[in-house]
Structures are given as structure tokens and as C-alpha cells.
């Protein structure tokens, strides 16, 4: 990825965040544009743009992102949450660095809109 994103700046420490978790592979933090009472993101430190850009080598990383999100959900005593990965502008992706949304604390409607 040649372009710097808000997420790469968070990873590099240029922009502060309300960090929930960090390890060598990912960082998790509360979303500043929360769409639910609980809304946090888990992002890889590797600059992957979207699911269109993953390959077989990324399968462990993708599983790790989901497991980290679950760990945070359990720490927050959540029993229900929605997990979302937007891929591409038409799906609602606004930051072009792969990220997993975890949302909870209100009734989620279906279909999402």
C-alpha cells in the first residue's frame, strides 16, 4: 500500500487511539464514529487494503483478527455482537486498510442497510 491511511498513522503512533489490544500482528481500538454503544475495530498491522487483496498466506492473520475481537467482546461481557468487514467503496469501506468492525449494545436489524 503506497498511500498512508488514518489506520497506518494509528499503527505508527502518529495518531492516538483508545487502544483495547495490541500485539505484533494487530491493534484494536474503539471506533471514533461509533454506530452502536459498543463499536471497536481490529486491524492488521500489515497494510492489506481489503479482502480483495488477501491470499492464502493471510488465513492465520484473518483468524487472529476474529479471535482478538472475540477476546475483547468477552472482556466487555458481550453475549451478542455483529462482525462486519466492508470490501470496497460501494459496501461502505471508507478507510482502505482492512479492518473488522465489532458492534454491540443495541438491536441490530436485518438486512443491514
C-alpha positions in Angstrom: 0.0 0.0 0.0 1.6 3.3 -1.1 -1.0 5.6 0.5 -0.9 6.5 4.1 -4.3 6.0 5.9 -5.6 7.0 9.2 -5.1 3.4 10.3 -1.4 3.3 9.3 -0.9 6.5 11.3 -2.6 4.9 14.3 -0.3 1.8 13.9 2.7 4.1 13.7 1.7 6.1 16.7 1.2 9.3 14.8 -2.5 9.5 15.8 -3.6 8.5 19.3 -6.5 6.0 19.7 -8.4 4.4 22.6 -6.4 1.1 22.3 -8.1 -2.0 23.5 -5.5 -4.5 22.4 -2.2 -4.7 20.6 0.3 -7.4 19.6 2.8 -7.9 16.8 0.1 -8.7 14.3 -2.8 -6.3 15.0 -4.2 -3.5 17.0 -7.8 -3.0 18.3 -9.4 0.3 19.3 -12.7 2.0 19.8 -14.2 3.4 16.6 -14.3 7.2 16.7 -17.5 7.2 14.5 -19.3 4.6 16.6 -22.5 3.2 15.1 -23.5 1.3 18.3 -22.9 1.7 22.0 -20.0 -0.7 21.6 -18.1 -0.3 18.4 -14.5 -1.3 18.0 -12.2 -2.2 15.2 -9.5 -4.8 14.9 -6.9 -4.1 12.2 -3.9 -5.9 10.9 -0.6 -4.1 11.2 0.2 -5.4 7.7 -1.2 -2.9 5.2 -3.8 -5.0 3.4 -6.3 -2.8 1.6 -9.4 -5.1 1.7 -10.5 -8.7 1.4 -9.8 -8.4 -2.4 -6.1 -8.3 -1.5 -5.8 -11.3 0.8 -4.2 -14.5 -0.2 -3.7 -18.0 1.2 -0.8 -16.7 3.3 -3.2 -14.4 5.2 -5.5 -17.1 6.6 -3.8 -17.2 10.0 -3.8 -13.5 10.3 -7.5 -13.2 9.4 -8.4 -15.9 12.1 -6.3 -14.0 14.6 -8.2 -10.7 13.9 -11.5 -12.5 14.7 -10.1 -14.2 17.8 -8.8 -10.9 19.1 -12.2 -9.4 18.5 -13.9 -12.2 20.4 -11.4 -11.9 23.3 -12.4 -8.2 23.6 -16.1 -9.0 23.4 -15.7 -11.5 26.3 -13.8 -8.9 28.3 -16.7 -6.5 27.7 -19.2 -9.2 28.8 -20.9 -9.2 25.4 -23.2 -12.1 24.6 -24.2 -10.8 21.2 -22.4 -8.7 18.6 -22.2 -8.1 14.9 -19.0 -8.5 13.0 -18.6 -6.6 9.7 -15.8 -6.4 7.1 -16.7 -4.0 4.3 -14.9 -4.6 1.0 -14.8 -1.7 -1.5 -16.4 1.7 -1.6 -19.9 0.6 -2.6 -20.0 -1.6 0.5 -19.2 1.3 2.8 -15.5 0.9 3.2 -14.1 4.4 3.8 -10.6 3.5 5.0 -8.7 1.4 2.6 -6.9 -0.7 5.1 -8.6 -4.0 6.1 -10.5 -3.7 9.3 -13.0 -5.8 11.2 -15.9 -3.9 13.0 -17.4 -5.4 16.1 -20.7 -3.7 17.1 -22.9 -4.4 20.1 -25.2 -2.8 22.7 -28.3 -2.3 20.6 -30.6 -4.3 18.4 -29.1 -4.9 15.0 -31.6 -5.0 12.1 -31.5 -7.3 9.1 -30.9 -6.7 6.3 -28.2 -4.2 7.2 -28.5 -1.0 5.4 
